[in-house]
Amino acid sequence: MQQTYRNSDPWTSRQEFNRPRLRQLVLDIVRDHPGCTAGEIEELAKPYTGLWKSISALHRDGYLVQGEAIRYPGTGKYQRTWFIRERQLSLMEGV
């Protein structure tokens, strides 16, 4: 079987079945905390790490939209805020 992850990837990326769960975890966090940053998502999702990959994929696939950049207190650097795309939010409210 071909390895689908890099040796340097976090343990959460090493198991293929985790990807859908991690994406759903990110969606749930952003739904419950609209306007959160990637750093805040990471804090809320501990012990999972490397969720920026899921955030990027969800943005690329049209589930998340970027908001304004705000200063993240954890690092003092600016980070984008994230929101669920409205059409996706209406679908999730039925769940």
Phi and psi restraints in degrees (value plus and minus 20) as a CYANA .aco file:
   2 GLN   PHI     -98.2   -58.2
   2 GLN   PSI     116.8   156.8
   3 GLN   PHI     -90.7   -50.7
   3 GLN   PSI     108.6   148.6
   4 THR   PHI    -123.7   -83.7
   4 THR   PSI      -7.8    32.2
   5 TYR   PHI    -159.2  -119.2
   5 TYR   PSI     140.9   180.9
   6 ARG   PHI    -105.9   -65.9
   6 ARG   PSI     132.3   172.3
   7 ASN   PHI     -82.1   -42.1
   7 ASN   PSI     -45.1    -5.1
   8 SER   PHI    -105.2   -65.2
   8 SER   PSI     -27.1    12.9
   9 ASP   PHI     -86.7   -46.7
   9 ASP   PSI     130.4   170.4
  10 PRO   PHI     -85.5   -45.5
  10 PRO   PSI     142.3   182.3
  11 TRP   PHI     -79.8   -39.8
  11 TRP   PSI     -46.4    -6.4
  12 THR   PHI     -88.7   -48.7
  12 THR   PSI     -42.4    -2.4
  13 SER   PHI    -108.5   -68.5
  13 SER   PSI     -28.6    11.4
  14 ARG   PHI    -102.4   -62.4
  14 ARG   PSI     -31.1     8.9
  15 GLN   PHI    -139.8   -99.8
  15 GLN   PSI      99.9   139.9
  16 GLU   PHI     -76.7   -36.7
  16 GLU   PSI     -57.1   -17.1
  17 PHE   PHI     -88.4   -48.4
  17 PHE   PSI     -33.5     6.5
  18 ASN   PHI     -98.0   -58.0
  18 ASN   PSI     -44.5    -4.5
  19 ARG   PHI     -77.0   -37.0
  19 ARG   PSI     -70.8   -30.8
  20 PRO   PHI     -82.0   -42.0
  20 PRO   PSI     -57.2   -17.2
  21 ARG   PHI     -86.1   -46.1
  21 ARG   PSI     -60.8   -20.8
  22 LEU   PHI     -86.3   -46.3
  22 LEU   PSI     -59.7   -19.7
  23 ARG   PHI     -83.6   -43.6
  23 ARG   PSI     -61.6   -21.6
  24 GLN   PHI     -86.7   -46.7
  24 GLN   PSI     -57.0   -17.0
  25 LEU   PHI     -80.5   -40.5
  25 LEU   PSI     -64.8   -24.8
  26 VAL   PHI     -82.4   -42.4
  26 VAL   PSI     -65.4   -25.4
  27 LEU   PHI     -80.5   -40.5
  27 LEU   PSI     -62.1   -22.1
  28 ASP   PHI     -83.4   -43.4
  28 ASP   PSI     -62.0   -22.0
  29 ILE   PHI     -85.3   -45.3
  29 ILE   PSI     -65.5   -25.5
  30 VAL   PHI     -87.7   -47.7
  30 VAL   PSI     -55.2   -15.2
  31 ARG   PHI     -83.5   -43.5
  31 ARG   PSI     -62.3   -22.3
  32 ASP   PHI    -100.1   -60.1
  32 ASP   PSI     -41.5    -1.5
  33 HIS   PHI    -154.2  -114.2
  33 HIS   PSI      46.2    86.2
  34 PRO   PHI     -79.8   -39.8
  34 PRO   PSI     119.7   159.7
  35 GLY   PHI      66.8   106.8
  35 GLY   PSI      -7.6    32.4
  36 CYS   PHI     -99.5   -59.5
  36 CYS   PSI     140.1   180.1
  37 THR   PHI    -117.9   -77.9
  37 THR   PSI     150.3   190.3
  38 ALA   PHI     -80.2   -40.2
  38 ALA   PSI     -58.3   -18.3
  39 GLY   PHI     -83.3   -43.3
  39 GLY   PSI     -60.3   -20.3
  40 GLU   PHI     -89.1   -49.1
  40 GLU   PSI     -56.6   -16.6
  41 ILE   PHI     -81.6   -41.6
  41 ILE   PSI     -65.0   -25.0
  42 GLU   PHI     -79.0   -39.0
  42 GLU   PSI     -62.9   -22.9
  43 GLU   PHI     -82.9   -42.9
  43 GLU   PSI     -62.4   -22.4
  44 LEU   PHI     -93.7   -53.7
  44 LEU   PSI     -40.0     0.0
  45 ALA   PHI    -120.4   -80.4
  45 ALA   PSI     -13.7    26.3
  46 LYS   PHI     -74.1   -34.1
  46 LYS   PSI     118.5   158.5
  47 PRO   PHI    -112.1   -72.1
  47 PRO   PSI     -15.6    24.4
  48 TYR   PHI     -90.1   -50.1
  48 TYR   PSI     123.0   163.0
  49 THR   PHI    -151.9  -111.9
  49 THR   PSI     148.3   188.3
  50 GLY   PHI      52.7    92.7
  50 GLY   PSI       5.9    45.9
  51 LEU   PHI     -93.2   -53.2
  51 LEU   PSI     -29.7    10.3
  52 TRP   PHI     -78.3   -38.3
  52 TRP   PSI     -49.0    -9.0
  53 LYS   PHI     -85.6   -45.6
  53 LYS   PSI     -61.8   -21.8
  54 SER   PHI     -88.3   -48.3
  54 SER   PSI     -59.0   -19.0
  55 ILE   PHI     -81.4   -41.4
  55 ILE   PSI     -66.4   -26.4
  56 SER   PHI     -81.3   -41.3
  56 SER   PSI     -64.0   -24.0
  57 ALA   PHI     -85.3   -45.3
  57 ALA   PSI     -61.9   -21.9
  58 LEU   PHI     -86.3   -46.3
  58 LEU   PSI     -55.7   -15.7
  59 HIS   PHI     -87.4   -47.4
  59 HIS   PSI     -66.5   -26.5
  60 ARG   PHI     -80.9   -40.9
  60 ARG   PSI     -57.4   -17.4
  61 ASP   PHI    -104.8   -64.8
  61 ASP   PSI     -20.3    19.7
  62 GLY   PHI      69.8   109.8
  62 GLY   PSI      -7.5    32.5
  63 TYR   PHI    -107.5   -67.5
  63 TYR   PSI     -51.8   -11.8
  64 LEU   PHI    -137.6   -97.6
  64 LEU   PSI     129.2   169.2
  65 VAL   PHI    -143.9  -103.9
  65 VAL   PSI     129.2   169.2
  66 GLN   PHI    -102.8   -62.8
  66 GLN   PSI     123.4   163.4
  67 GLY   PHI    -127.0   -87.0
  67 GLY   PSI    -177.0  -137.0
  68 GLU   PHI     -92.1   -52.1
  68 GLU   PSI     143.6   183.6
  69 ALA   PHI    -109.9   -69.9
  69 ALA   PSI     113.4   153.4
  70 ILE   PHI    -148.5  -108.5
  70 ILE   PSI     140.1   180.1
  71 ARG   PHI     -98.5   -58.5
  71 ARG   PSI     101.0   141.0
  72 TYR   PHI    -103.2   -63.2
  72 TYR   PSI     101.8   141.8
  73 PRO   PHI     -82.2   -42.2
  73 PRO   PSI     -47.5    -7.5
  74 GLY   PHI     -83.1   -43.1
  74 GLY   PSI     -53.5   -13.5
  75 THR   PHI    -142.3  -102.3
  75 THR   PSI     -37.8     2.2
  76 GLY   PHI      60.9   100.9
  76 GLY   PSI     -20.0    20.0
  77 LYS   PHI    -116.1   -76.1
  77 LYS   PSI     140.0   180.0
  78 TYR   PHI     -98.7   -58.7
  78 TYR   PSI     118.8   158.8
  79 GLN   PHI    -154.4  -114.4
  79 GLN   PSI     129.5   169.5
  80 ARG   PHI     -92.1   -52.1
  80 ARG   PSI     127.7   167.7
  81 THR   PHI    -112.0   -72.0
  81 THR   PSI     135.9   175.9
  82 TRP   PHI    -145.9  -105.9
  82 TRP   PSI     122.2   162.2
  83 PHE   PHI    -156.1  -116.1
  83 PHE   PSI     132.4   172.4
  84 ILE   PHI     -97.9   -57.9
  84 ILE   PSI     114.9   154.9
  85 ARG   PHI     -79.6   -39.6
  85 ARG   PSI     118.1   158.1
  86 GLU   PHI     -74.1   -34.1
  86 GLU   PSI     -63.5   -23.5
  87 ARG   PHI     -84.5   -44.5
  87 ARG   PSI     -53.9   -13.9
  88 GLN   PHI     -91.4   -51.4
  88 GLN   PSI     -58.6   -18.6
  89 LEU   PHI     -81.9   -41.9
  89 LEU   PSI     -60.3   -20.3
  90 SER   PHI     -85.9   -45.9
  90 SER   PSI     -52.2   -12.2
  91 LEU   PHI     -90.9   -50.9
  91 LEU   PSI     -57.6   -17.6
  92 MET   PHI     -93.4   -53.4
  92 MET   PSI     -46.7    -6.7
  93 GLU   PHI     -86.7   -46.7
  93 GLU   PSI     -45.0    -5.0
  94 GLY   PHI     -97.4   -57.4
  94 GLY   PSI     -31.3     8.7
